[in-house]
Each structure stands twice: as structure tokens, then as C-alpha cells.
Amino acid sequence: MANCKFETGKKRLSHLPFHDFHVCVEQMIDQWTVGAEAGEQDQQPNVDTGVDRLFLHDLRDVRNVVEQDIDVLRSLASIYLASRFPDHSSSSLEAHFKQLNKTILKMAESLVHKTELKDFFSDLEEKCIDPCRQWEYSPDQMCNFISAMLESCKHLEQLTKRRRTHLAYEKYLKTVHTCVYQFASARKR
């Protein structure tokens, strides 16, 4: 992952300790690298842990596939939030669903470009976490939203038909979930 040269020195990221970046990069290695599914990194410590280019190309297709079922995704996410978190302000998340979903999908789609991958942490903070803070969402509420997206995408017909794209999106959302929680919680520490 050192080859990615993630931008961590920007002012908007200055409140984050090294540990938060470490947790996120570990998740990226577990989810996004070549051999991540087979657990090859554990068996061969000298394996190149660069981001799997095929994974990034699969992410590029996610937006088109998910947007075909966007209304279904929105209703499934709302049901998930209401059933799992009854005291959660799901109506507030529903109101911002379109913007958050669009942001997360655009970030996924653009990661195929090295400059976008390099700016992943900065973009996540600026485009996803900062708007949620403005809407006064807690780190748990932000993560609940991403969990709802993760669970809901398992039921999207167009996405489940394309297995590789579906798996890439799940891996991406798992990493985003971890990073959002780490970064959003850092301000409370």
C-alpha cells in the first residue's frame, strides 16, 4: 500500500492520529489487494500489496448498476434503518440518502485513477464525513447508513446478477464503513 502514496498531510486530516490511518489501510489491504480473498498476504509476507486493478475496474461499474435500482436501494435502506435502529432518526438519513449515496458511488467509480486513490482519505473526510457532521450525525449514525447500504445492496437484482461487481461494492463499503467510523470518532477523542 506504500505504492499508493496516500495524501495524509492535508489540513482537514490533521486531527487524525496515525492509528486511524493504520486501521483504514489494514482494511484496504484485507479487502482491496490482490489475493485478499485467499488470505495470501498472511501466507506470503513479501507479496505486493498494491490495490487490485481488477477490483478498481469493477468498482467503476457499480454506479451504473446501482443507479438502475436506486429507488429499491433507498426503500431497503430505510426499512433496514427503521427495523434495526428504531430510535434512530431514519427520516433524517432518508432525506440525505441521495446525496450520500451519490457521493459514495462517485468516490468508488473514480478510484481507478491514481490521483483519486491517493486522495481517498481526504475525499472521504471532505465529501462524506463533513456533510454528515453539518447535519449533526454521530459516527454511529454515519456507520448505520453505510451498514444499511451494505445490507440493501445484497438485495438489488441488477447488482446480484453481476457477481464480481457486487463483491467489489461490498468490499468497498466495508472499507468505507471502517474508515468513516475511525475518522468521525477521532473528533470525539
C-alpha positions in Angstrom: 0.0 0.0 0.0 3.0 2.3 0.3 2.9 2.5 -3.5 -0.4 4.3 -3.3 1.2 7.3 -1.5 -2.0 8.4 0.2 -2.2 12.1 0.9 -2.4 12.4 4.7 -0.8 15.8 5.2 -3.8 18.0 4.3 -5.2 20.3 6.9 -8.6 18.6 7.0 -6.9 15.4 8.1 -4.6 17.0 10.7 -6.8 15.9 13.6 -6.3 12.2 12.8 -3.7 10.2 14.6 -1.6 7.6 12.8 -3.6 4.8 14.3 -6.7 5.8 12.4 -4.9 5.7 9.0 -3.3 2.4 10.1 -6.7 0.8 10.7 -8.1 2.1 7.4 -5.1 0.8 5.4 -5.3 -2.6 7.1 -8.9 -2.8 6.0 -7.9 -1.8 2.5 -5.2 -4.5 2.4 -7.8 -7.0 3.7 -10.4 -6.0 1.1 -8.8 -4.4 -1.9 -5.5 -6.0 -2.6 -4.5 -8.9 -4.9 -5.1 -12.2 -3.1 -7.2 -10.5 -0.4 -9.9 -13.2 -0.7 -7.5 -16.1 -0.4 -5.6 -14.5 2.5 -2.3 -14.7 0.6 -0.8 -11.7 2.5 -0.7 -13.8 5.7 1.0 -16.7 4.0 3.5 -14.7 1.9 4.7 -11.6 3.7 6.6 -10.3 0.6 3.6 -10.3 -1.7 2.9 -7.0 -3.4 0.0 -5.5 -1.5 -0.9 -2.9 -4.2 -4.6 -2.3 -4.9 -6.0 -4.9 -7.2 -6.6 -3.1 -10.5 -9.4 -5.5 -11.5 -11.2 -4.6 -8.2 -10.9 -0.9 -9.1 -12.3 -1.5 -12.6 -15.2 -3.5 -11.1 -15.9 -0.5 -8.9 -16.2 1.7 -11.9 -19.3 -0.3 -13.0 -21.0 -0.1 -9.6 -22.6 3.3 -10.1 -24.4 2.4 -13.3 -25.7 -0.8 -11.9 -26.8 0.7 -8.5 -28.5 3.7 -10.1 -30.8 1.3 -12.0 -32.3 0.2 -8.7 -31.9 3.4 -6.7 -35.5 3.6 -5.5 -35.3 0.0 -4.4 -32.0 0.7 -2.6 -33.5 3.7 -0.8 -36.5 1.8 0.4 -34.5 -1.2 1.5 -32.1 1.1 3.4 -35.0 2.9 5.1 -36.5 -0.4 6.1 -33.1 -1.6 7.4 -32.6 1.5 9.4 -36.1 1.5 10.9 -36.0 -2.1 11.9 -32.5 -2.2 13.4 -32.4 1.2 14.9 -36.0 2.2 16.0 -34.8 5.3 18.0 -32.5 6.3 15.1 -33.6 9.3 13.1 -34.1 7.3 9.9 -36.2 10.1 8.4 -33.2 12.4 8.6 -30.9 9.9 6.8 -33.6 9.3 4.2 -33.6 13.0 3.5 -29.9 13.0 2.8 -29.8 9.5 1.2 -29.5 10.7 -2.4 -26.5 13.0 -1.7 -24.6 10.5 0.5 -25.3 7.6 -1.9 -24.2 9.6 -4.9 -21.0 10.7 -3.1 -20.1 7.2 -2.1 -20.7 5.9 -5.6 -18.8 8.7 -7.3 -15.8 8.0 -5.0 -15.9 4.3 -5.8 -16.1 5.0 -9.5 -13.2 7.4 -9.5 -10.8 5.2 -7.5 -9.5 3.7 -10.8 -7.5 6.9 -11.2 -4.3 7.0 -9.2 -4.8 10.7 -8.1 -8.3 9.8 -6.7 -6.9 6.8 -4.9 -4.2 8.9 -3.4 -6.8 11.4 -2.2 -9.2 8.7 -0.8 -8.8 9.8 2.9 -9.1 13.5 2.1 -12.2 12.9 -0.1 -13.8 10.7 2.4 -13.4 13.4 5.1 -14.5 16.3 2.8 -17.3 14.7 0.8 -18.8 12.2 3.2 -17.9 12.9 6.8 -18.0 16.7 6.8 -21.5 16.9 5.4 -22.7 14.4 7.9 -21.2 16.5 10.7 -23.1 19.5 9.3 -26.3 17.5 9.6 -25.3 16.6 13.1 -24.9 12.9 12.6 -23.0 10.9 15.1 -20.3 8.5 14.0 -22.7 5.7 14.8 -25.4 7.2 12.6 -23.0 7.6 9.7 -22.0 3.9 10.1 -25.6 2.8 10.3 -26.2 4.5 7.0 -23.3 2.6 5.4 -24.4 -0.6 7.0 -27.9 -0.1 5.6 -26.4 0.4 2.1 -24.2 -2.7 2.6 -27.2 -4.9 3.6 -29.5 -3.4 1.0 -27.1 -4.0 -1.9 -27.4 -7.7 -1.3 -31.0 -7.5 -2.5 -30.5 -5.4 -5.6 -31.4 -7.6 -8.6 -29.2 -5.8 -11.1 -26.2 -5.9 -8.8 -26.5 -9.5 -7.7 -26.6 -10.6 -11.3 -23.1 -9.2 -11.7 -21.2 -11.2 -9.0 -17.8 -9.5 -9.4 -19.2 -6.0 -9.3 -21.4 -6.9 -6.3 -18.4 -8.3 -4.4 -16.3 -5.2 -5.3 -19.0 -2.9 -4.0 -19.3 -4.9 -0.7 -15.6 -4.8 -0.2 -15.6 -1.1 -0.9 -18.4 -0.4 1.5 -16.8 -2.4 4.3 -13.7 -0.3 4.0 -15.6 2.9 3.8 -17.6 1.8 6.9 -14.3 1.2 8.9 -12.7 4.5 7.7 -15.8 6.6 8.4 -16.1 5.3 11.9 -12.4 5.8 12.6 -12.3 9.3 11.2 -15.6 10.5 12.6 -14.8 9.2 16.0 -11.4 10.9 16.1 -13.0 14.3 16.7 -14.7 13.0 19.8 -11.4 11.7 21.4 
